[in-house]
Every structure is written in C-alpha cells, then in structure tokens.
Amino acid sequence: MGLEESSVTIWVNEQIDPSGIIRACIACCDSVQAQECHDSFQENLTAAQKQEGWVVQMRTVTSWDEVPVNSLKLD
C-alpha cells in the first residue's frame, strides 16, 4: 500500500521506446525539477531514436501508487 497524501501532485517523466516500453522514468514532486528532467530526457534522445519513434512524455498523477514501479523517485 502506498502512502496517501491529500492533493499531492507528482510529475512523472518517461522515455518510451517505439514498442511502448518505458526505458527511463523519474518521478518527483517539484515542478521545476520535473521540467528540467523532461528537457534533459528530450535533449538526450538522438536523432536516430527520434526517427525510430522514441518519445519523451511528462504527466502528472496524484498518488505514488500511480507511478511506475521501476522509476527513480526524487525528493
């Protein structure tokens, strides 16, 4: 069971390969840190990866239970 907190916003950044597998995931509660992570993920994709269909997405969730289990969680 996850720790429930009222009205918490968690930013989840994911780097997803062409088959839909999450290859990297970082989650945090700081919006500035989340945007910096998103920008870094985007910049680190090569032109070839982008052509192949790799994507970077940032989304928000309201519970740590909604964060993929393999993610790095930052305080």
PDB file of N, CA, C, O and CB in Angstrom:
ATOM      1  N   MET A   1       0.821  -1.187   0.000  1.00  0.00           N
ATOM      2  CA  MET A   1       0.000   0.000   0.000  1.00  0.00           C
ATOM      3  C   MET A   1       0.863   1.248   0.000  1.00  0.00           C
ATOM      4  O   MET A   1       1.854   1.315   0.727  1.00  0.00           O
ATOM      5  CB  MET A   1      -0.933   0.000   1.194  1.00  0.00           C
ATOM      6  N   GLY A   2       0.504   2.221  -0.794  1.00  0.00           N
ATOM      7  CA  GLY A   2       1.245   3.475  -0.850  1.00  0.00           C
ATOM      8  C   GLY A   2       0.767   4.449   0.198  1.00  0.00           C
ATOM      9  O   GLY A   2      -0.352   4.338   0.699  1.00  0.00           O
ATOM     10  N   LEU A   3       1.596   5.382   0.523  1.00  0.00           N
ATOM     11  CA  LEU A   3       1.260   6.430   1.469  1.00  0.00           C
ATOM     12  C   LEU A   3       0.354   7.425   0.768  1.00  0.00           C
ATOM     13  O   LEU A   3       0.744   8.020  -0.237  1.00  0.00           O
ATOM     14  CB  LEU A   3       2.536   7.125   2.027  1.00  0.00           C
ATOM     15  N   GLU A   4      -0.844   7.611   1.284  1.00  0.00           N
ATOM     16  CA  GLU A   4      -1.796   8.528   0.665  1.00  0.00           C
ATOM     17  C   GLU A   4      -1.623   9.928   1.228  1.00  0.00           C
ATOM     18  O   GLU A   4      -1.584  10.105   2.446  1.00  0.00           O
ATOM     19  CB  GLU A   4      -3.236   8.042   0.879  1.00  0.00           C
ATOM     20  N   GLU A   5      -1.521  10.910   0.370  1.00  0.00           N
ATOM     21  CA  GLU A   5      -1.419  12.297   0.762  1.00  0.00           C
ATOM     22  C   GLU A   5      -2.486  13.070  -0.001  1.00  0.00           C
ATOM     23  O   GLU A   5      -2.738  12.813  -1.178  1.00  0.00           O
ATOM     24  CB  GLU A   5       0.009  12.864   0.490  1.00  0.00           C
ATOM     25  N   SER A   6      -3.107  14.022   0.690  1.00  0.00           N
ATOM     26  CA  SER A   6      -4.157  14.785   0.025  1.00  0.00           C
ATOM     27  C   SER A   6      -3.557  15.812  -0.924  1.00  0.00           C
ATOM     28  O   SER A   6      -2.574  16.475  -0.592  1.00  0.00           O
ATOM     29  CB  SER A   6      -5.054  15.476   1.054  1.00  0.00           C
ATOM     30  N   SER A   7      -4.136  15.937  -2.072  1.00  0.00           N
ATOM     31  CA  SER A   7      -3.798  16.889  -3.126  1.00  0.00           C
ATOM     32  C   SER A   7      -2.305  17.012  -3.441  1.00  0.00           C
ATOM     33  O   SER A   7      -1.798  18.118  -3.626  1.00  0.00           O
ATOM     34  CB  SER A   7      -4.315  18.219  -2.751  1.00  0.00           C
ATOM     35  N   VAL A   8      -1.614  15.893  -3.500  1.00  0.00           N
ATOM     36  CA  VAL A   8      -0.213  15.902  -3.911  1.00  0.00           C
ATOM     37  C   VAL A   8      -0.155  15.773  -5.433  1.00  0.00           C
ATOM     38  O   VAL A   8      -0.906  15.003  -6.030  1.00  0.00           O
ATOM     39  CB  VAL A   8       0.590  14.748  -3.217  1.00  0.00           C
ATOM     40  N   THR A   9       0.746  16.537  -6.050  1.00  0.00           N
ATOM     41  CA  THR A   9       0.965  16.408  -7.483  1.00  0.00           C
ATOM     42  C   THR A   9       2.344  15.812  -7.690  1.00  0.00           C
ATOM     43  O   THR A   9       3.340  16.331  -7.185  1.00  0.00           O
ATOM     44  CB  THR A   9       0.826  17.782  -8.213  1.00  0.00           C
ATOM     45  N   ILE A  10       2.395  14.730  -8.429  1.00  0.00           N
ATOM     46  CA  ILE A  10       3.645  14.038  -8.734  1.00  0.00           C
ATOM     47  C   ILE A  10       3.843  14.101 -10.239  1.00  0.00           C
ATOM     48  O   ILE A  10       2.976  13.694 -11.013  1.00  0.00           O
ATOM     49  CB  ILE A  10       3.631  12.550  -8.220  1.00  0.00           C
ATOM     50  N   TRP A  11       5.001  14.619 -10.643  1.00  0.00           N
ATOM     51  CA  TRP A  11       5.334  14.676 -12.063  1.00  0.00           C
ATOM     52  C   TRP A  11       6.115  13.425 -12.419  1.00  0.00           C
ATOM     53  O   TRP A  11       7.082  13.071 -11.746  1.00  0.00           O
ATOM     54  CB  TRP A  11       6.148  15.961 -12.409  1.00  0.00           C
ATOM     55  N   VAL A  12       5.686  12.758 -13.485  1.00  0.00           N
ATOM     56  CA  VAL A  12       6.323  11.532 -13.950  1.00  0.00           C
ATOM     57  C   VAL A  12       6.871  11.795 -15.348  1.00  0.00           C
ATOM     58  O   VAL A  12       6.125  12.116 -16.273  1.00  0.00           O
ATOM     59  CB  VAL A  12       5.317  10.322 -13.949  1.00  0.00           C
ATOM     60  N   ASN A  13       8.185  11.655 -15.486  1.00  0.00           N
ATOM     61  CA  ASN A  13       8.849  11.799 -16.784  1.00  0.00           C
ATOM     62  C   ASN A  13       9.235  10.424 -17.290  1.00  0.00           C
ATOM     63  O   ASN A  13       9.832   9.627 -16.566  1.00  0.00           O
ATOM     64  CB  ASN A  13      10.100  12.720 -16.683  1.00  0.00           C
ATOM     65  N   GLU A  14       8.891  10.155 -18.534  1.00  0.00           N
ATOM     66  CA  GLU A  14       9.171   8.837 -19.109  1.00  0.00           C
ATOM     67  C   GLU A  14       9.823   8.972 -20.482  1.00  0.00           C
ATOM     68  O   GLU A  14       9.443   9.827 -21.281  1.00  0.00           O
ATOM     69  CB  GLU A  14       7.878   8.010 -19.217  1.00  0.00           C
ATOM     70  N   GLN A  15      10.800   8.124 -20.740  1.00  0.00           N
ATOM     71  CA  GLN A  15      11.401   7.966 -22.065  1.00  0.00           C
ATOM     72  C   GLN A  15      10.900   6.610 -22.558  1.00  0.00           C
ATOM     73  O   GLN A  15      11.168   5.575 -21.948  1.00  0.00           O
ATOM     74  CB  GLN A  15      13.014   8.050 -22.030  1.00  0.00           C
ATOM     75  N   ILE A  16      10.167   6.635 -23.673  1.00  0.00           N
ATOM     76  CA  ILE A  16       9.473   5.441 -24.150  1.00  0.00           C
ATOM     77  C   ILE A  16       9.993   5.056 -25.531  1.00  0.00           C
ATOM     78  O   ILE A  16      10.089   5.890 -26.431  1.00  0.00           O
ATOM     79  CB  ILE A  16       7.945   5.674 -24.192  1.00  0.00           C
ATOM     80  N   ASP A  17      10.328   3.764 -25.679  1.00  0.00           N
ATOM     81  CA  ASP A  17      10.851   3.296 -26.965  1.00  0.00           C
ATOM     82  C   ASP A  17       9.707   3.037 -27.947  1.00  0.00           C
ATOM     83  O   ASP A  17       8.539   3.092 -27.559  1.00  0.00           O
ATOM     84  CB  ASP A  17      11.692   2.013 -26.773  1.00  0.00           C
ATOM     85  N   PRO A  18      10.028   2.754 -29.216  1.00  0.00           N
ATOM     86  CA  PRO A  18       8.988   2.588 -30.246  1.00  0.00           C
ATOM     87  C   PRO A  18       7.976   1.476 -29.957  1.00  0.00           C
ATOM     88  O   PRO A  18       6.859   1.516 -30.472  1.00  0.00           O
ATOM     89  CB  PRO A  18       9.640   2.312 -31.564  1.00  0.00           C
ATOM     90  N   SER A  19       8.346   0.494 -29.148  1.00  0.00           N
ATOM     91  CA  SER A  19       7.403  -0.585 -28.843  1.00  0.00           C
ATOM     92  C   SER A  19       6.537  -0.273 -27.625  1.00  0.00           C
ATOM     93  O   SER A  19       5.702  -1.087 -27.230  1.00  0.00           O
ATOM     94  CB  SER A  19       8.157  -1.881 -28.614  1.00  0.00           C
ATOM     95  N   GLY A  20       6.738   0.915 -27.023  1.00  0.00           N
ATOM     96  CA  GLY A  20       5.914   1.323 -25.894  1.00  0.00           C
ATOM     97  C   GLY A  20       6.490   0.977 -24.534  1.00  0.00           C
ATOM     98  O   GLY A  20       5.825   1.160 -23.515  1.00  0.00           O
ATOM     99  N   ILE A  21       7.721   0.477 -24.506  1.00  0.00           N
ATOM    100  CA  ILE A  21       8.362   0.111 -23.238  1.00  0.00           C
ATOM    101  C   ILE A  21       9.015   1.352 -22.631  1.00  0.00           C
ATOM    102  O   ILE A  21       9.742   2.078 -23.308  1.00  0.00           O
ATOM    103  CB  ILE A  21       9.420  -1.022 -23.449  1.00  0.00           C
ATOM    104  N   ILE A  22       8.747   1.582 -21.358  1.00  0.00           N
ATOM    105  CA  ILE A  22       9.371   2.700 -20.642  1.00  0.00           C
ATOM    106  C   ILE A  22      10.816   2.326 -20.371  1.00  0.00           C
ATOM    107  O   ILE A  22      11.090   1.369 -19.647  1.00  0.00           O
ATOM    108  CB  ILE A  22       8.611   3.033 -19.305  1.00  0.00           C
ATOM    109  N   ARG A  23      11.747   3.084 -20.953  1.00  0.00           N
ATOM    110  CA  ARG A  23      13.178   2.806 -20.810  1.00  0.00           C
ATOM    111  C   ARG A  23      13.814   3.613 -19.697  1.00  0.00           C
ATOM    112  O   ARG A  23      14.844   3.212 -19.154  1.00  0.00           O
ATOM    113  CB  ARG A  23      13.895   3.088 -22.107  1.00  0.00           C
ATOM    114  N   ALA A  24      13.216   4.748 -19.347  1.00  0.00           N
ATOM    115  CA  ALA A  24      13.693   5.567 -18.233  1.00  0.00           C
ATOM    116  C   ALA A  24      12.490   6.274 -17.632  1.00  0.00           C
ATOM    117  O   ALA A  24      11.584   6.701 -18.347  1.00  0.00           O
ATOM    118  CB  ALA A  24      14.785   6.598 -18.696  1.00  0.00           C
ATOM    119  N   CYS A  25      12.492   6.393 -16.311  1.00  0.00           N
ATOM    120  CA  CYS A  25      11.367   7.035 -15.638  1.00  0.00           C
ATOM    121  C   CYS A  25      11.865   7.685 -14.356  1.00  0.00           C
ATOM    122  O   CYS A  25      12.529   7.047 -13.539  1.00  0.00           O
ATOM    123  CB  CYS A  25      10.233   6.012 -15.336  1.00  0.00           C
ATOM    124  N   ILE A  26      11.539   8.956 -14.192  1.00  0.00           N
ATOM    125  CA  ILE A  26      11.874   9.694 -12.974  1.00  0.00           C
ATOM    126  C   ILE A  26      10.616  10.412 -12.509  1.00  0.00           C
ATOM    127  O   ILE A  26       9.920  11.052 -13.298  1.00  0.00           O
ATOM    128  CB  ILE A  26      13.055  10.709 -13.216  1.00  0.00           C
ATOM    129  N   ALA A  27      10.336  10.296 -11.215  1.00  0.00           N
ATOM    130  CA  ALA A  27       9.160  10.933 -10.633  1.00  0.00           C
ATOM    131  C   ALA A  27       9.583  11.862  -9.503  1.00  0.00           C
ATOM    132  O   ALA A  27      10.486  11.542  -8.731  1.00  0.00           O
ATOM    133  CB  ALA A  27       8.160   9.876 -10.120  1.00  0.00           C
ATOM    134  N   CYS A  28       8.921  13.020  -9.411  1.00  0.00           N
ATOM    135  CA  CYS A  28       9.227  13.955  -8.327  1.00  0.00           C
ATOM    136  C   CYS A  28       8.021  14.853  -8.058  1.00  0.00           C
ATOM    137  O   CYS A  28       7.065  14.888  -8.834  1.00  0.00           O
ATOM    138  CB  CYS A  28      10.475  14.810  -8.675  1.00  0.00           C
ATOM    139  N   CYS A  29       8.089  15.575  -6.943  1.00  0.00           N
ATOM    140  CA  CYS A  29       7.005  16.473  -6.546  1.00  0.00           C
ATOM    141  C   CYS A  29       7.326  17.935  -6.814  1.00  0.00           C
ATOM    142  O   CYS A  29       6.530  18.810  -6.475  1.00  0.00           O
ATOM    143  CB  CYS A  29       6.693  16.287  -5.084  1.00  0.00           C
ATOM    144  N   ASP A  30       8.464  18.213  -7.411  1.00  0.00           N
ATOM    145  CA  ASP A  30       8.897  19.577  -7.687  1.00  0.00           C
ATOM    146  C   ASP A  30       8.727  19.872  -9.177  1.00  0.00           C
ATOM    147  O   ASP A  30       9.340  19.207 -10.012  1.00  0.00           O
ATOM    148  CB  ASP A  30      10.371  19.789  -7.248  1.00  0.00           C
ATOM    149  N   SER A  31       7.910  20.851  -9.510  1.00  0.00           N
ATOM    150  CA  SER A  31       7.608  21.127 -10.918  1.00  0.00           C
ATOM    151  C   SER A  31       8.829  21.617 -11.697  1.00  0.00           C
ATOM    152  O   SER A  31       8.983  21.284 -12.872  1.00  0.00           O
ATOM    153  CB  SER A  31       6.499  22.158 -11.013  1.00  0.00           C
ATOM    154  N   VAL A  32       9.694  22.401 -11.060  1.00  0.00           N
ATOM    155  CA  VAL A  32      10.891  22.893 -11.747  1.00  0.00           C
ATOM    156  C   VAL A  32      11.840  21.731 -12.042  1.00  0.00           C
ATOM    157  O   VAL A  32      12.369  21.608 -13.147  1.00  0.00           O
ATOM    158  CB  VAL A  32      11.609  23.973 -10.895  1.00  0.00           C
ATOM    159  N   GLN A  33      12.040  20.894 -11.044  1.00  0.00           N
ATOM    160  CA  GLN A  33      12.895  19.716 -11.235  1.00  0.00           C
ATOM    161  C   GLN A  33      12.318  18.807 -12.318  1.00  0.00           C
ATOM    162  O   GLN A  33      13.060  18.245 -13.123  1.00  0.00           O
ATOM    163  CB  GLN A  33      13.051  18.935  -9.909  1.00  0.00           C
ATOM    164  N   ALA A  34      11.002  18.664 -12.334  1.00  0.00           N
ATOM    165  CA  ALA A  34      10.345  17.821 -13.334  1.00  0.00           C
ATOM    166  C   ALA A  34      10.570  18.366 -14.744  1.00  0.00           C
ATOM    167  O   ALA A  34      10.846  17.601 -15.668  1.00  0.00           O
ATOM    168  CB  ALA A  34       8.840  17.718 -13.041  1.00  0.00           C
ATOM    169  N   GLN A  35      10.451  19.690 -14.915  1.00  0.00           N
ATOM    170  CA  GLN A  35      10.654  20.290 -16.233  1.00  0.00           C
ATOM    171  C   GLN A  35      12.101  20.136 -16.678  1.00  0.00           C
ATOM    172  O   GLN A  35      12.365  19.870 -17.850  1.00  0.00           O
ATOM    173  CB  GLN A  35      10.263  21.774 -16.218  1.00  0.00           C
ATOM    174  N   GLU A  36      13.044  20.300 -15.744  1.00  0.00           N
ATOM    175  CA  GLU A  36      14.457  20.117 -16.066  1.00  0.00           C
ATOM    176  C   GLU A  36      14.732  18.674 -16.501  1.00  0.00           C
ATOM    177  O   GLU A  36      15.491  18.436 -17.441  1.00  0.00           O
ATOM    178  CB  GLU A  36      15.335  20.487 -14.854  1.00  0.00           C
ATOM    179  N   CYS A  37      14.118  17.732 -15.819  1.00  0.00           N
ATOM    180  CA  CYS A  37      14.269  16.323 -16.184  1.00  0.00           C
ATOM    181  C   CYS A  37      13.687  16.072 -17.568  1.00  0.00           C
ATOM    182  O   CYS A  37      14.302  15.390 -18.388  1.00  0.00           O
ATOM    183  CB  CYS A  37      13.585  15.413 -15.142  1.00  0.00           C
ATOM    184  N   HIS A  38      12.511  16.619 -17.830  1.00  0.00           N
ATOM    185  CA  HIS A  38      11.866  16.454 -19.135  1.00  0.00           C
ATOM    186  C   HIS A  38      12.756  16.997 -20.253  1.00  0.00           C
ATOM    187  O   HIS A  38      12.952  16.353 -21.284  1.00  0.00           O
ATOM    188  CB  HIS A  38      10.499  17.164 -19.152  1.00  0.00           C
ATOM    189  N   ASP A  39      13.287  18.199 -20.022  1.00  0.00           N
ATOM    190  CA  ASP A  39      14.166  18.813 -21.018  1.00  0.00           C
ATOM    191  C   ASP A  39      15.408  17.953 -21.253  1.00  0.00           C
ATOM    192  O   ASP A  39      15.841  17.784 -22.392  1.00  0.00           O
ATOM    193  CB  ASP A  39      14.578  20.227 -20.571  1.00  0.00           C
ATOM    194  N   SER A  40      15.975  17.415 -20.182  1.00  0.00           N
ATOM    195  CA  SER A  40      17.160  16.563 -20.289  1.00  0.00           C
ATOM    196  C   SER A  40      16.850  15.283 -21.053  1.00  0.00           C
ATOM    197  O   SER A  40      17.617  14.875 -21.925  1.00  0.00           O
ATOM    198  CB  SER A  40      17.700  16.225 -18.898  1.00  0.00           C
ATOM    199  N   PHE A  41      15.724  14.650 -20.726  1.00  0.00           N
ATOM    200  CA  PHE A  41      15.322  13.438 -21.451  1.00  0.00           C
ATOM    201  C   PHE A  41      15.202  13.741 -22.944  1.00  0.00           C
ATOM    202  O   PHE A  41      15.672  12.975 -23.785  1.00  0.00           O
ATOM    203  CB  PHE A  41      13.977  12.884 -20.900  1.00  0.00           C
ATOM    204  N   GLN A  42      14.563  14.874 -23.259  1.00  0.00           N
ATOM    205  CA  GLN A  42      14.346  15.251 -24.660  1.00  0.00           C
ATOM    206  C   GLN A  42      15.681  15.491 -25.366  1.00  0.00           C
ATOM    207  O   GLN A  42      15.892  15.022 -26.485  1.00  0.00           O
ATOM    208  CB  GLN A  42      13.460  16.513 -24.752  1.00  0.00           C
ATOM    209  N   GLU A  43      16.576  16.223 -24.706  1.00  0.00           N
ATOM    210  CA  GLU A  43      17.874  16.545 -25.303  1.00  0.00           C
ATOM    211  C   GLU A  43      18.748  15.310 -25.493  1.00  0.00           C
ATOM    212  O   GLU A  43      19.575  15.270 -26.405  1.00  0.00           O
ATOM    213  CB  GLU A  43      18.604  17.556 -24.439  1.00  0.00           C
ATOM    214  N   ASN A  44      18.573  14.308 -24.645  1.00  0.00           N
ATOM    215  CA  ASN A  44      19.413  13.113 -24.707  1.00  0.00           C
ATOM    216  C   ASN A  44      18.955  12.080 -25.736  1.00  0.00           C
ATOM    217  O   ASN A  44      19.654  11.097 -25.980  1.00  0.00           O
ATOM    218  CB  ASN A  44      19.460  12.472 -23.360  1.00  0.00           C
ATOM    219  N   LEU A  45      17.788  12.297 -26.337  1.00  0.00           N
ATOM    220  CA  LEU A  45      17.380  11.414 -27.428  1.00  0.00           C
ATOM    221  C   LEU A  45      18.187  11.780 -28.673  1.00  0.00           C
ATOM    222  O   LEU A  45      18.293  12.951 -29.036  1.00  0.00           O
ATOM    223  CB  LEU A  45      15.839  11.522 -27.702  1.00  0.00           C
ATOM    224  N   THR A  46      18.739  10.785 -29.303  1.00  0.00           N
ATOM    225  CA  THR A  46      19.478  11.036 -30.538  1.00  0.00           C
ATOM    226  C   THR A  46      18.495  11.242 -31.693  1.00  0.00           C
ATOM    227  O   THR A  46      17.315  10.908 -31.587  1.00  0.00           O
ATOM    228  CB  THR A  46      20.449   9.863 -30.847  1.00  0.00           C
ATOM    229  N   ALA A  47      18.997  11.794 -32.788  1.00  0.00           N
ATOM    230  CA  ALA A  47      18.164  11.973 -33.978  1.00  0.00           C
ATOM    231  C   ALA A  47      17.645  10.622 -34.466  1.00  0.00           C
ATOM    232  O   ALA A  47      16.501  10.511 -34.908  1.00  0.00           O
ATOM    233  CB  ALA A  47      18.961  12.682 -35.100  1.00  0.00           C
ATOM    234  N   ALA A  48      18.497   9.597 -34.382  1.00  0.00           N
ATOM    235  CA  ALA A  48      18.085   8.249 -34.809  1.00  0.00           C
ATOM    236  C   ALA A  48      16.954   7.723 -33.926  1.00  0.00           C
ATOM    237  O   ALA A  48      15.995   7.138 -34.432  1.00  0.00           O
ATOM    238  CB  ALA A  48      19.286   7.274 -34.766  1.00  0.00           C
ATOM    239  N   GLN A  49      17.058   7.925 -32.624  1.00  0.00           N
ATOM    240  CA  GLN A  49      15.995   7.462 -31.726  1.00  0.00           C
ATOM    241  C   GLN A  49      14.682   8.177 -32.038  1.00  0.00           C
ATOM    242  O   GLN A  49      13.625   7.547 -32.064  1.00  0.00           O
ATOM    243  CB  GLN A  49      16.392   7.694 -30.249  1.00  0.00           C
ATOM    244  N   LYS A  50      14.740   9.466 -32.272  1.00  0.00           N
ATOM    245  CA  LYS A  50      13.528  10.224 -32.604  1.00  0.00           C
ATOM    246  C   LYS A  50      12.910   9.708 -33.897  1.00  0.00           C
ATOM    247  O   LYS A  50      11.690   9.576 -33.996  1.00  0.00           O
ATOM    248  CB  LYS A  50      13.846  11.728 -32.731  1.00  0.00           C
ATOM    249  N   GLN A  51      13.755   9.413 -34.896  1.00  0.00           N
ATOM    250  CA  GLN A  51      13.264   8.860 -36.162  1.00  0.00           C
ATOM    251  C   GLN A  51      12.624   7.499 -35.965  1.00  0.00           C
ATOM    252  O   GLN A  51      11.642   7.165 -36.628  1.00  0.00           O
ATOM    253  CB  GLN A  51      14.398   8.754 -37.170  1.00  0.00           C
ATOM    254  N   GLU A  52      13.183   6.711 -35.048  1.00  0.00           N
ATOM    255  CA  GLU A  52      12.653   5.368 -34.780  1.00  0.00           C
ATOM    256  C   GLU A  52      11.339   5.408 -34.011  1.00  0.00           C
ATOM    257  O   GLU A  52      10.616   4.412 -33.965  1.00  0.00           O
ATOM    258  CB  GLU A  52      13.671   4.552 -34.003  1.00  0.00           C
ATOM    259  N   GLY A  53      11.022   6.562 -33.402  1.00  0.00           N
ATOM    260  CA  GLY A  53       9.753   6.682 -32.697  1.00  0.00           C
ATOM    261  C   GLY A  53       9.849   6.769 -31.182  1.00  0.00           C
ATOM    262  O   GLY A  53       8.838   6.667 -30.488  1.00  0.00           O
ATOM    263  N   TRP A  54      11.064   6.958 -30.662  1.00  0.00           N
ATOM    264  CA  TRP A  54      11.195   7.176 -29.227  1.00  0.00           C
ATOM    265  C   TRP A  54      10.487   8.475 -28.861  1.00  0.00           C
ATOM    266  O   TRP A  54      10.525   9.436 -29.630  1.00  0.00           O
ATOM    267  CB  TRP A  54      12.694   7.218 -28.799  1.00  0.00           C
ATOM    268  N   VAL A  55       9.842   8.517 -27.699  1.00  0.00           N
ATOM    269  CA  VAL A  55       9.166   9.728 -27.238  1.00  0.00           C
ATOM    270  C   VAL A  55       9.493   9.980 -25.768  1.00  0.00           C
ATOM    271  O   VAL A  55       9.845   9.072 -25.014  1.00  0.00           O
ATOM    272  CB  VAL A  55       7.637   9.614 -27.441  1.00  0.00           C
ATOM    273  N   VAL A  56       9.364  11.229 -25.403  1.00  0.00           N
ATOM    274  CA  VAL A  56       9.500  11.651 -24.008  1.00  0.00           C
ATOM    275  C   VAL A  56       8.160  12.239 -23.610  1.00  0.00           C
ATOM    276  O   VAL A  56       7.597  13.066 -24.327  1.00  0.00           O
ATOM    277  CB  VAL A  56      10.683  12.694 -23.808  1.00  0.00           C
ATOM    278  N   GLN A  57       7.652  11.810 -22.465  1.00  0.00           N
ATOM    279  CA  GLN A  57       6.398  12.400 -22.007  1.00  0.00           C
ATOM    280  C   GLN A  57       6.487  12.741 -20.528  1.00  0.00           C
ATOM    281  O   GLN A  57       7.144  12.053 -19.747  1.00  0.00           O
ATOM    282  CB  GLN A  57       5.220  11.446 -22.266  1.00  0.00           C
ATOM    283  N   MET A  58       5.810  13.818 -20.167  1.00  0.00           N
ATOM    284  CA  MET A  58       5.685  14.204 -18.775  1.00  0.00           C
ATOM    285  C   MET A  58       4.199  14.227 -18.459  1.00  0.00           C
ATOM    286  O   MET A  58       3.399  14.813 -19.188  1.00  0.00           O
ATOM    287  CB  MET A  58       6.366  15.593 -18.487  1.00  0.00           C
ATOM    288  N   ARG A  59       3.851  13.585 -17.368  1.00  0.00           N
ATOM    289  CA  ARG A  59       2.445  13.547 -16.958  1.00  0.00           C
ATOM    290  C   ARG A  59       2.377  13.728 -15.450  1.00  0.00           C
ATOM    291  O   ARG A  59       3.382  13.575 -14.757  1.00  0.00           O
ATOM    292  CB  ARG A  59       1.759  12.208 -17.389  1.00  0.00           C
ATOM    293  N   THR A  60       1.215  14.048 -14.951  1.00  0.00           N
ATOM    294  CA  THR A  60       1.045  14.183 -13.517  1.00  0.00           C
ATOM    295  C   THR A  60       0.089  13.112 -13.005  1.00  0.00           C
ATOM    296  O   THR A  60      -0.839  12.685 -13.692  1.00  0.00           O
ATOM    297  CB  THR A  60       0.530  15.589 -13.160  1.00  0.00           C
ATOM    298  N   VAL A  61       0.353  12.701 -11.779  1.00  0.00           N
ATOM    299  CA  VAL A  61      -0.517  11.764 -11.071  1.00  0.00           C
ATOM    300  C   VAL A  61      -0.708  12.312  -9.660  1.00  0.00           C
ATOM    301  O   VAL A  61      -0.008  13.240  -9.256  1.00  0.00           O
ATOM    302  CB  VAL A  61       0.089  10.299 -11.050  1.00  0.00           C
ATOM    303  N   THR A  62      -1.634  11.755  -8.922  1.00  0.00           N
ATOM    304  CA  THR A  62      -1.918  12.263  -7.577  1.00  0.00           C
ATOM    305  C   THR A  62      -1.591  11.266  -6.476  1.00  0.00           C
ATOM    306  O   THR A  62      -1.874  11.515  -5.304  1.00  0.00           O
ATOM    307  CB  THR A  62      -3.363  12.653  -7.475  1.00  0.00           C
ATOM    308  N   SER A  63      -0.993  10.132  -6.853  1.00  0.00           N
ATOM    309  CA  SER A  63      -0.639   9.117  -5.864  1.00  0.00           C
ATOM    310  C   SER A  63       0.621   8.388  -6.305  1.00  0.00           C
ATOM    311  O   SER A  63       0.803   8.122  -7.493  1.00  0.00           O
ATOM    312  CB  SER A  63      -1.799   8.119  -5.658  1.00  0.00           C
ATOM    313  N   TRP A  64       1.493   8.062  -5.350  1.00  0.00           N
ATOM    314  CA  TRP A  64       2.701   7.288  -5.681  1.00  0.00           C
ATOM    315  C   TRP A  64       2.334   5.914  -6.210  1.00  0.00           C
ATOM    316  O   TRP A  64       3.144   5.278  -6.885  1.00  0.00           O
ATOM    317  CB  TRP A  64       3.611   7.149  -4.450  1.00  0.00           C
ATOM    318  N   ASP A  65       1.118   5.440  -5.914  1.00  0.00           N
ATOM    319  CA  ASP A  65       0.660   4.150  -6.442  1.00  0.00           C
ATOM    320  C   ASP A  65       0.520   4.183  -7.966  1.00  0.00           C
ATOM    321  O   ASP A  65       0.529   3.133  -8.608  1.00  0.00           O
ATOM    322  CB  ASP A  65      -0.680   3.762  -5.804  1.00  0.00           C
ATOM    323  N   GLU A  66       0.392   5.369  -8.545  1.00  0.00           N
ATOM    324  CA  GLU A  66       0.240   5.518  -9.996  1.00  0.00           C
ATOM    325  C   GLU A  66       1.572   5.677 -10.728  1.00  0.00           C
ATOM    326  O   GLU A  66       1.605   5.751 -11.956  1.00  0.00           O
ATOM    327  CB  GLU A  66      -0.637   6.709 -10.295  1.00  0.00           C
ATOM    328  N   VAL A  67       2.662   5.729  -9.975  1.00  0.00           N
ATOM    329  CA  VAL A  67       3.994   5.886 -10.561  1.00  0.00           C
ATOM    330  C   VAL A  67       4.543   4.497 -10.909  1.00  0.00           C
ATOM    331  O   VAL A  67       4.465   3.589 -10.081  1.00  0.00           O
ATOM    332  CB  VAL A  67       4.961   6.644  -9.577  1.00  0.00           C
ATOM    333  N   PRO A  68       5.093   4.312 -12.107  1.00  0.00           N
ATOM    334  CA  PRO A  68       5.652   3.000 -12.456  1.00  0.00           C
ATOM    335  C   PRO A  68       6.673   2.529 -11.405  1.00  0.00           C
ATOM    336  O   PRO A  68       7.464   3.322 -10.894  1.00  0.00           O
ATOM    337  CB  PRO A  68       6.316   3.060 -13.850  1.00  0.00           C
ATOM    338  N   VAL A  69       6.638   1.243 -11.098  1.00  0.00           N
ATOM    339  CA  VAL A  69       7.471   0.710 -10.023  1.00  0.00           C
ATOM    340  C   VAL A  69       8.964   0.837 -10.299  1.00  0.00           C
ATOM    341  O   VAL A  69       9.755   0.863  -9.356  1.00  0.00           O
ATOM    342  CB  VAL A  69       7.131  -0.731  -9.788  1.00  0.00           C
ATOM    343  N   ASN A  70       9.372   0.918 -11.560  1.00  0.00           N
ATOM    344  CA  ASN A  70      10.790   0.969 -11.897  1.00  0.00           C
ATOM    345  C   ASN A  70      11.347   2.384 -11.948  1.00  0.00           C
ATOM    346  O   ASN A  70      12.483   2.585 -12.378  1.00  0.00           O
ATOM    347  CB  ASN A  70      11.019   0.301 -13.214  1.00  0.00           C
ATOM    348  N   SER A  71      10.566   3.366 -11.517  1.00  0.00           N
ATOM    349  CA  SER A  71      11.015   4.759 -11.621  1.00  0.00           C
ATOM    350  C   SER A  71      11.950   5.152 -10.498  1.00  0.00           C
ATOM    351  O   SER A  71      11.936   4.561  -9.418  1.00  0.00           O
ATOM    352  CB  SER A  71       9.829   5.689 -11.630  1.00  0.00           C
ATOM    353  N   LEU A  72      12.761   6.157 -10.770  1.00  0.00           N
ATOM    354  CA  LEU A  72      13.592   6.790  -9.763  1.00  0.00           C
ATOM    355  C   LEU A  72      12.752   7.886  -9.151  1.00  0.00           C
ATOM    356  O   LEU A  72      12.276   8.775  -9.857  1.00  0.00           O
ATOM    357  CB  LEU A  72      14.936   7.346 -10.363  1.00  0.00           C
ATOM    358  N   LYS A  73      12.566   7.833  -7.842  1.00  0.00           N
ATOM    359  CA  LYS A  73      11.754   8.829  -7.152  1.00  0.00           C
ATOM    360  C   LYS A  73      12.676   9.829  -6.476  1.00  0.00           C
ATOM    361  O   LYS A  73      13.516   9.453  -5.659  1.00  0.00           O
ATOM    362  CB  LYS A  73      10.803   8.164  -6.116  1.00  0.00           C
ATOM    363  N   LEU A  74      12.518  11.105  -6.817  1.00  0.00           N
ATOM    364  CA  LEU A  74      13.370  12.166  -6.263  1.00  0.00           C
ATOM    365  C   LEU A  74      12.627  12.954  -5.199  1.00  0.00           C
ATOM    366  O   LEU A  74      11.448  13.270  -5.358  1.00  0.00           O
ATOM    367  CB  LEU A  74      13.852  13.111  -7.374  1.00  0.00           C
ATOM    368  N   ASP A  75      13.317  13.267  -4.121  1.00  0.00           N
ATOM    369  CA  ASP A  75      12.739  14.111  -3.061  1.00  0.00           C
ATOM    370  C   ASP A  75      13.106  15.548  -3.295  1.00  0.00           C
ATOM    371  O   ASP A  75      12.718  16.419  -2.515  1.00  0.00           O
ATOM    372  CB  ASP A  75      13.215  13.666  -1.668  1.00  0.00           C
TER     373      ASP A  75
END
